[in-house]
Amino acid sequence: MADTFNEEDKNLEILLRDIEYLRKQLREHYELWKSIPFELRRPVAWIVYNPLPESLKEAIFSEETADINYNLAKKYNILEKASIFAELVGDVLLGILPLENFREKLGESLEIESEILEALFQDSQELIFSPLQESLAQLYREK
């Protein structure tokens, strides 16, 4: 019986290591990842979602995060691009878009003035990412 648990633990450890490797590959090939239609990316997103810390899982689907995303989109007059903004936030929370690349991807994806971009980035940092700082640091640290 103990051998079965040890074998299951080993298998789980291998699976989690493989998922972390997948997440790193998605980071490295982010542009390619984003070029794939969402319907095809969804199963992979679920794979990297499952082992996330609970705080990040909750943030991804929380009404609070959705409200913050909507309110920021409204504040910065980007409601027509709110889904793009929310997807980028989600990519950071999934661990496939490092926070240090978030500002750049916002600028590329939203095509907004630099002053608005900077303010949107700062508000996103303060309202969404800072409260999750420990979980994000854990997620993005090199293993």
N, C-alpha and C positions, 0 to 999 in steps of 0.2 A: 504494500500500500504506500509506504514512504517513497519507494522508487517511482511510483506513478506521479506523486506530487512533485518530486524533483524533476522528472521529465517534463511535466506541464509547466513548471517554473522556467525551465530552460527554453521551452518552446515559446512561452510568453516573452521572455527576454529577447529572443531572436526576433520575434515579430515586432516588438517595440523598437529594436535597433533598426530593423528594416524600414519601419515607418519614419523614423528620424532621418534615415538616409534619403528616403523619398522626399521628405520635407526640404532637406538641404538641396536636393536636385531641383525641386520646384523653385527655390530661391535663386539658384544659379541660372536657371533657364526661364525666368519669370516672363519675359516677352513671348517666348514660345508658348508657355502655359496660357497666357491671356489670349493668344491667337486661336486657341481651340474653342469651339462653340461651348457655351455654358452647359448644355445638356450632356456633353461628353466629359466635361470637367467635374460634374457633380459627384459621381461615384468616388473619384479620387479625393475630392474635398472631404467627403464623409470619412474616408480612411484616415486622413490626417487630423480630422476633428476628434475622433473617438478617444485618443489618448491624451487630449489636452487637459490641463488643470481645470477643475470645476469652475473656477472664477472666469476663465476665458470662455468656456462653453456657455455659461450663463450670460455673459456679456454679448456674445454673438447673436443670441436669439431673444435678448431681453427687450421689453417694451421701452425701458429707460434708454438703452442705446439707440433704438429706433427713433425715439423722440428727440434725442440729442442730434442725431444725423439730420432729421427733418428740420429742426430748429436752426441748425447751422446752415443748411441749404437755403432756408428761407432768409435768414439774416444776411447771407452773402449773395442773395439773388441768383442762386444756381439750382432752383427747384427742378428745372428741366434736366439737370445732370445729377440729381440727388441719388439715383440708383448707382451711378458710376462712383460717386463719393462713398456711398455705403459699401459697395463692393471692395473698394480699396481699404476701407477701415476693416472689413471682414478679413481681407488677406493678411493684414498686420496681425489680427487676433488669431488667425489660423497658423501663423508662424511662417508664412511663405513670402511676405513682403516685410523686410526689416524696417523698423521705424526710421532709421537713418535714410532710407530711400523713399519714404512716404511723401515727403514734400515734393521731391522731383517727379514722382509718378502722378501726384495731384496736378502739378503744373502741366505735365504732358497730356493728361487725360481730360482735364477740365478746361484748359486753354483760357485762363483768367488772368487778370492783371496781377503783377507781382505783389502789390500792396494787399490785395484781397487774398491772394494765395498765402502770404505770410500770416495774415490775421486768421484765416481758416485753419492753417496748420497749428498755430499757437492755441486756438480754442479747442481743436481736436486733441492736442497734447494734454491740455489742462482738464478737459471734461471727460475724455474717453480713456486715453492711454495712461495718464499719471495714476489714477486710482488702481490700475492693473499693473503697475510698474514691476512689482516683485514677480508676478506670474509671467510677464513678458520677458523679463531678464532671465528667468529660469528656462523659458522656451527657447530663447535665442542664444543661450550660452553654448559654446562649442563643447561637444562631448567627445 
